[in-house]
Amino acid sequence: MNETHPDEIEIHGSVAPGFESVRDLFQQEVQSLCAGGTQLCVYQGPDPVVDLWASATNDPAFSADSIVNVFSSGKSLTAIAMAALVGRGQLAYEARIADYWPEFGAAGKGDLTVADVMRHEAGLAALDRSLAPHDLFRERIKQNAVGRTLETHPQKFRRGERGAREYHAVTRGWIANEIFRRADSDGRTIGEFLAEEIAGPLEAGAMIGVEERDLGRIVPVSPFGVRREFTESFKPARLGRKTRHGFPTLAGRILRLLPSLRHATTRGAPPPFEGMKNIRFFNEPAIARGETPSANATCSARGLARIAAAMAARGDLGGHRILSEEAWDALHADPTHREMGLIPTAFTQGGVNAFTAPGAGSNGLERAFNEGREGFYGWMGLGGSVFQWHPAQAIGFGYVPTSLHVLDFLNERGKVYQAEVLRCLDRPGRP
């Protein structure tokens, strides 16, 4: 289907008084960038103050309740589920994984802790074999189809630096799920726990492992295309560039990241799934039905923002408590600053990033990563999605696009809304 003329794209939803500029920005962005379907939802306290959606084709089937693969935004859902077990005394971040899962200690992994995995420091950023998609179905997970592969797998660290932080894009969720189901008193997977104790009570559209009856609710993602994205970067914004960044910015970032990519342990590794040729493989029903908590959460922005609102309120939204106060504190504790492929991350022991104001000597990547997100916690997903919360300002934030801009490494399409929401809250005389 061809995109509608930008001036004819219909913007749906509403904003609360004082947040009109967010709607103006949303309209501008979906009309100027290659947007596909886009959802934006923001809570301030217990109430939604921004709830907007649009389709570049004015597709009536695309709504605020459509669900989309949000890729690595699922990492924060995973972190919340793990924290819930910490609050119940069933899991500890400082504990060795082998304490819950003895077989995992093989191949020199006996001293790895839960926090090591959550901070992307486990030395398992890529596996030496691809997994069959059906092995990620819950019944197969519980038969240890995934666990057997992880148990015997050796570690490999970037440049041989033990403990080096390297993005476990897909594997973190697989490892966490195996720990989780062994630590949970009911033996549930993360996807089951999310449905029963987080998304269900909050009536939030967020799933890890989509039931067959819900597959029809999914809107597929569509990569903008790296070649087209790069070509668009040569256009000035005033001439209708469809991407966030121009060529100088994009080229500068790629050049800075190339050395770290050359030393990545993921280089040359097989794809995570058997049969995977490109990113569109994540649209396959078998992938949606399986549980890859780091890369295949299927959510709406409304669902993410509602969960984020509970997180901004220390685990409770409208009397629905998803985390104890102790679990919330533990999840956010001890943010450790370390570069992850030249991106200056600050992961807590529970595996969410703490975004802080860049210092005076910060480089461009650090500023682009943090500016506009100061005070937020959480993470984001490949090509665009953002799932974060801001406890000091009581903000729960969810942004979900169907058009993936893979070269927008730091998800700045969504960050512009975070920055605007913060500006709205700082304006004198705000209602």
DRENTI-976935 format. One record per residue (C-alpha): residue in three letters; residue number from 1; x negated, y, z. Coordinates in steps of 0.5 Angstrom, whole numbers, plus 2048, in hexadecimal, padded with zeros to 3 digits. Each point is the difference from the previous one (the first is absolute). Layout:
BEGIN
ALA  NUM  X  Y  Z
...
END
This chain:
BEGIN
MET  1  800  800  800
ASN  2  7FD  807  7FE
GLU  3  800  805  806
THR  4  805  806  800
HIS  5  7FE  807  7FE
PRO  6  7FD  802  807
ASP  7  805  806  800
GLU  8  805  7FB  800
ILE  9  7FE  7FB  806
GLU  10  805  800  805
ILE  11  7FE  801  807
HIS  12  804  7FC  805
GLY  13  801  801  808
SER  14  7FF  805  805
VAL  15  7FB  804  804
ALA  16  802  803  807
PRO  17  7FF  808  801
GLY  18  7F9  802  800
PHE  19  7FE  7FB  7FB
GLU  20  802  803  7FA
SER  21  7F9  801  7FD
VAL  22  7FF  7F8  801
ARG  23  806  7FF  7FB
ASP  24  7FD  806  7FB
LEU  25  7F9  7FC  800
PHE  26  804  7F9  7FF
GLN  27  803  803  7FA
GLN  28  7FA  803  7FD
GLU  29  7FC  7FA  801
VAL  30  805  7FB  7FD
GLN  31  801  805  7FA
SER  32  7F8  801  7FF
LEU  33  7FD  7F9  802
CYS  34  801  7F9  7FD
ALA  35  805  7FE  806
GLY  36  804  7FA  7FE
GLY  37  805  7FF  806
THR  38  7FE  804  806
GLN  39  803  800  807
LEU  40  7FE  805  806
CYS  41  802  7FF  807
VAL  42  7FE  804  806
TYR  43  803  800  807
GLN  44  7FE  805  805
GLY  45  802  7FD  807
PRO  46  806  7FB  7FF
ASP  47  803  804  7FA
PRO  48  7FE  800  7F9
VAL  49  7FF  807  7FD
VAL  50  7FE  7FE  7F9
ASP  51  803  7FA  7FC
LEU  52  7FF  801  7F9
TRP  53  7FF  7FB  7FA
ALA  54  800  801  7F8
SER  55  7FF  7FC  7FA
ALA  56  7FC  802  7FA
THR  57  805  7FD  7FC
ASN  58  806  802  804
ASP  59  802  7F8  801
PRO  60  806  800  804
ALA  61  7FD  7F9  803
PHE  62  7FB  804  804
SER  63  802  802  806
ALA  64  7FD  802  807
ASP  65  801  7F9  802
SER  66  7FD  7FD  7FA
ILE  67  7FA  7FC  803
VAL  68  7F9  800  7FD
ASN  69  7F9  7FC  801
VAL  70  7FC  805  804
PHE  71  7F9  7FC  800
SER  72  7FC  802  805
SER  73  805  804  804
GLY  74  802  7FA  803
LYS  75  7F9  800  804
SER  76  803  804  805
LEU  77  807  7FC  800
THR  78  7FB  7FA  802
ALA  79  7FC  804  805
ILE  80  807  802  803
ALA  81  802  7F8  801
MET  82  7F9  7FF  802
ALA  83  800  805  806
ALA  84  807  7FD  802
LEU  85  7FD  7FA  802
VAL  86  7FA  804  803
GLY  87  806  803  805
ARG  88  803  7F9  801
GLY  89  7F9  7FE  803
GLN  90  800  7FB  7FA
LEU  91  7FA  803  7FC
ALA  92  7FA  804  802
TYR  93  7FC  804  7FB
GLU  94  7F9  7FF  804
ALA  95  801  7F8  800
ARG  96  7FD  7FC  7FB
ILE  97  805  7FD  7FA
ALA  98  7FD  7F9  802
ASP  99  803  801  807
TYR  100  807  7FF  7FC
TRP  101  7FE  7FC  7FA
PRO  102  7FA  7FC  802
GLU  103  7FF  7FD  7F8
PHE  104  7FF  808  7FE
GLY  105  7F9  800  804
ALA  106  7FD  7FB  7FA
ALA  107  7FB  803  7FC
GLY  108  7FD  805  805
LYS  109  806  803  801
GLY  110  801  7FF  808
ASP  111  7FE  806  802
LEU  112  805  804  7FC
THR  113  805  804  804
VAL  114  807  802  7FE
ALA  115  7FE  808  800
ASP  116  7FA  7FE  7FB
VAL  117  806  7FD  7FB
MET  118  804  806  801
ARG  119  7FB  805  7FF
HIS  120  7FE  7FD  7FA
GLU  121  7F9  7FD  802
ALA  122  801  7F9  800
GLY  123  7FC  7FE  7FA
LEU  124  805  7FD  7FC
ALA  125  802  806  7FB
ALA  126  801  7FB  7FB
LEU  127  801  7F8  7FF
ASP  128  7FC  7FB  7FC
ARG  129  806  7FD  7FD
SER  130  807  803  7FE
LEU  131  806  7FE  804
ALA  132  807  7FD  7FD
PRO  133  805  805  801
HIS  134  805  7FA  802
ASP  135  7FB  7FF  806
LEU  136  802  807  803
PHE  137  807  7FE  801
ARG  138  802  7FF  807
GLU  139  801  7F9  800
ARG  140  7F9  7FF  7FD
ILE  141  7FD  805  805
LYS  142  802  7FC  805
GLN  143  7FD  7F9  7FD
ASN  144  7F9  804  801
ALA  145  800  800  7F8
VAL  146  7FC  807  801
GLY  147  7FD  7FF  807
ARG  148  7FC  7FA  7FD
THR  149  7FD  804  7FB
LEU  150  7FE  806  805
GLU  151  7FD  7FB  805
THR  152  7FB  7FD  7FC
HIS  153  7FE  807  7FC
PRO  154  7F9  803  802
GLN  155  7FF  807  801
LYS  156  7FD  805  7FB
PHE  157  7FE  807  802
ARG  158  7FF  806  7FB
ARG  159  7F8  801  800
GLY  160  7FF  7FA  805
GLU  161  802  805  806
ARG  162  804  7FC  805
GLY  163  806  804  802
ALA  164  800  804  7FA
ARG  165  807  803  7FF
GLU  166  803  7FE  7F9
TYR  167  807  801  7FE
HIS  168  803  7F9  801
ALA  169  806  802  7FB
VAL  170  803  7F9  7FF
THR  171  7FD  7FC  805
ARG  172  801  804  807
GLY  173  807  7FE  7FF
TRP  174  7FF  7F9  7FF
ILE  175  7FB  7FF  806
ALA  176  805  804  805
ASN  177  806  7FC  7FE
GLU  178  7FC  7FA  802
ILE  179  7FE  803  807
PHE  180  807  803  801
ARG  181  804  7F9  7FF
ARG  182  7FB  7FC  804
ALA  183  801  806  806
ASP  184  807  801  7FF
SER  185  804  7FC  805
ASP  186  805  7FE  7FB
GLY  187  7FB  7FE  7FA
ARG  188  803  806  7FC
THR  189  7FD  803  7FA
ILE  190  7FF  807  800
GLY  191  805  801  7FA
GLU  192  805  7FC  805
PHE  193  7FE  804  806
LEU  194  801  807  7FC
ALA  195  807  7FE  7FE
GLU  196  802  7FD  807
GLU  197  7FD  805  804
ILE  198  7FE  807  7FC
ALA  199  804  801  7FA
GLY  200  806  7FC  802
PRO  201  802  804  806
LEU  202  7FE  807  7FD
GLU  203  804  7FE  7FA
ALA  204  7FA  802  7FC
GLY  205  7FF  7FE  7F9
ALA  206  7F9  7FC  801
MET  207  7FE  7F9  7FE
ILE  208  7FA  7FC  800
GLY  209  802  7FA  7FC
VAL  210  807  801  7FC
GLU  211  806  7FB  801
GLU  212  802  7FE  7F9
ARG  213  807  803  801
ASP  214  7FC  807  800
LEU  215  7FC  7FF  7FA
GLY  216  805  804  7FC
ARG  217  7FF  806  805
ILE  218  7F9  801  7FE
VAL  219  7FE  805  7FB
PRO  220  7F9  7FE  7FC
VAL  221  7FA  804  800
SER  222  7FD  803  7FA
PRO  223  7F8  802  800
PHE  224  7FF  807  7FC
GLY  225  7FA  7FD  7FD
VAL  226  7F9  801  802
ARG  227  7FE  802  7F8
ARG  228  806  805  800
GLU  229  7FF  803  807
PHE  230  7F9  801  7FE
THR  231  802  803  7F9
GLU  232  805  805  804
SER  233  7FB  802  804
PHE  234  7FD  804  7FB
LYS  235  806  804  7FF
PRO  236  801  807  804
ALA  237  806  7FF  805
ARG  238  803  806  7FC
LEU  239  800  7FC  7FA
GLY  240  804  7FB  803
ARG  241  7FB  7FB  803
LYS  242  804  7FA  803
THR  243  7FB  7FE  805
ARG  244  7FE  804  807
HIS  245  7F8  801  7FE
GLY  246  7FD  803  7FA
PHE  247  7F9  7FD  7FD
PRO  248  7FB  803  805
THR  249  803  7FE  806
LEU  250  802  7F9  7FE
ALA  251  7F9  7FF  7FC
GLY  252  7FC  802  807
ARG  253  804  7FB  804
ILE  254  7FF  7FB  7FC
LEU  255  7F8  801  7FF
ARG  256  800  801  808
LEU  257  804  7F9  801
LEU  258  7FC  7FC  7FA
PRO  259  7FA  7FE  805
SER  260  804  7FD  805
LEU  261  804  7FC  7FB
ARG  262  7FA  7FD  7FD
HIS  263  7FE  7FE  807
ALA  264  807  7FD  802
THR  265  801  7F9  802
THR  266  806  800  7FC
ARG  267  7FD  801  7F9
GLY  268  800  7FA  7FC
ALA  269  805  7FD  805
PRO  270  806  7FC  7FD
PRO  271  807  803  800
PRO  272  803  7FF  806
PHE  273  806  7FC  7FD
GLU  274  800  7FB  7FB
GLY  275  802  802  7F9
MET  276  7FF  808  802
LYS  277  7FE  804  7FA
ASN  278  802  807  802
ILE  279  804  804  805
ARG  280  806  7FE  7FD
PHE  281  800  7F9  803
PHE  282  802  803  806
ASN  283  807  801  7FD
GLU  284  801  7F8  7FF
PRO  285  805  7FE  805
ALA  286  7FB  7FA  803
ILE  287  7FC  806  802
ALA  288  806  804  803
ARG  289  802  7F9  804
GLY  290  7F9  7FF  803
GLU  291  7FD  803  806
THR  292  7FA  804  7FE
PRO  293  801  805  806
SER  294  7FA  805  7FD
ALA  295  803  800  7F9
ASN  296  807  7FE  7FF
ALA  297  804  804  805
THR  298  807  802  7FC
CYS  299  803  806  803
SER  300  804  806  7FF
ALA  301  7FD  807  802
ARG  302  806  800  805
GLY  303  7FE  7FA  803
LEU  304  7F9  802  801
ALA  305  802  807  803
ARG  306  805  7FD  805
ILE  307  7FA  7FB  803
ALA  308  7FB  806  7FF
ALA  309  805  804  805
ALA  310  800  7FB  805
MET  311  7F9  7FF  800
ALA  312  7FF  808  800
ALA  313  805  7FF  807
ARG  314  7FB  7FB  803
GLY  315  804  7FA  7FD
ASP  316  807  802  802
LEU  317  805  803  7FB
GLY  318  808  801  803
GLY  319  7FF  7FB  805
HIS  320  7FD  7FB  7FB
ARG  321  7F9  7FE  803
ILE  322  7FB  7FD  7FB
LEU  323  7FA  801  804
SER  324  7FF  800  808
GLU  325  7FC  806  802
GLU  326  7FA  7FC  802
ALA  327  800  7FD  7F9
TRP  328  801  807  7FD
ASP  329  7FA  802  804
ALA  330  7FB  7FA  7FE
LEU  331  802  801  7F8
HIS  332  7FE  807  800
ALA  333  7FA  7FF  805
ASP  334  7F8  801  7FE
PRO  335  800  803  7F9
THR  336  7F9  7FE  7FD
HIS  337  7FD  804  7FB
ARG  338  7FD  7FC  7FA
GLU  339  7FF  801  7F9
MET  340  804  7FB  7FC
GLY  341  7FD  800  7F9
LEU  342  7FE  808  801
ILE  343  807  801  802
PRO  344  800  803  808
THR  345  805  7FC  803
ALA  346  802  800  808
PHE  347  803  7F9  801
THR  348  803  7FF  807
GLN  349  7FF  7F9  803
GLY  350  807  7FE  7FE
GLY  351  7FE  802  7F9
VAL  352  804  807  7FE
ASN  353  7FC  806  7FE
ALA  354  7FF  806  804
PHE  355  800  806  7FB
THR  356  7FD  806  803
ALA  357  7FE  807  7FE
PRO  358  7F9  7FF  7FC
GLY  359  7FA  804  803
ALA  360  7FC  805  7FD
GLY  361  7FB  7FC  7FD
SER  362  805  7FB  7FD
ASN  363  7FF  7FE  7F9
GLY  364  806  801  7FA
LEU  365  802  7F8  801
GLU  366  801  801  808
ARG  367  804  807  7FF
ALA  368  805  7FD  7FA
PHE  369  801  7FA  805
ASN  370  802  804  806
GLU  371  802  807  7FF
GLY  372  807  800  800
ARG  373  801  7FA  804
GLU  374  7FD  802  806
GLY  375  803  7FD  806
PHE  376  803  7FA  7FC
TYR  377  7FF  7F9  801
GLY  378  801  7FA  7FC
TRP  379  7FE  7FF  7F9
MET  380  802  800  7F8
GLY  381  801  7FB  7FA
LEU  382  7FD  7FF  7FA
GLY  383  802  805  7FA
GLY  384  804  805  805
SER  385  804  7FD  806
VAL  386  7FF  804  807
PHE  387  802  7FD  807
GLN  388  7FE  804  805
TRP  389  802  803  807
HIS  390  7FE  807  804
PRO  391  802  7FF  807
ALA  392  7FE  807  802
GLN  393  805  803  7FB
ALA  394  805  7FA  801
ILE  395  800  7FF  7F8
GLY  396  801  7F9  7FD
PHE  397  7FE  800  7F9
GLY  398  802  7FB  7FA
TYR  399  7FE  802  7F8
VAL  400  801  7FA  7FB
PRO  401  7FF  801  7F9
THR  402  801  7FB  7FA
SER  403  7FB  803  7FC
LEU  404  7F9  7FE  802
HIS  405  7FA  805  7FF
VAL  406  7FB  7FB  802
LEU  407  7FA  806  7FF
ASP  408  804  804  805
PHE  409  7FB  7FC  805
LEU  410  802  804  806
ASN  411  808  801  7FF
GLU  412  800  807  7FF
ARG  413  806  800  7FC
GLY  414  804  7FE  807
LYS  415  7FB  804  804
VAL  416  803  807  7FD
TYR  417  806  7FE  804
GLN  418  7FD  7FF  806
ALA  419  7FC  806  800
GLU  420  807  804  7FE
VAL  421  804  7FD  806
LEU  422  7FA  802  805
ARG  423  801  807  7FD
CYS  424  807  800  801
LEU  425  7FF  7FE  807
ASP  426  7FB  806  801
ARG  427  805  805  7FD
PRO  428  802  806  805
GLY  429  807  800  801
ARG  430  801  7F9  7FE
PRO  431  807  7FD  802
END
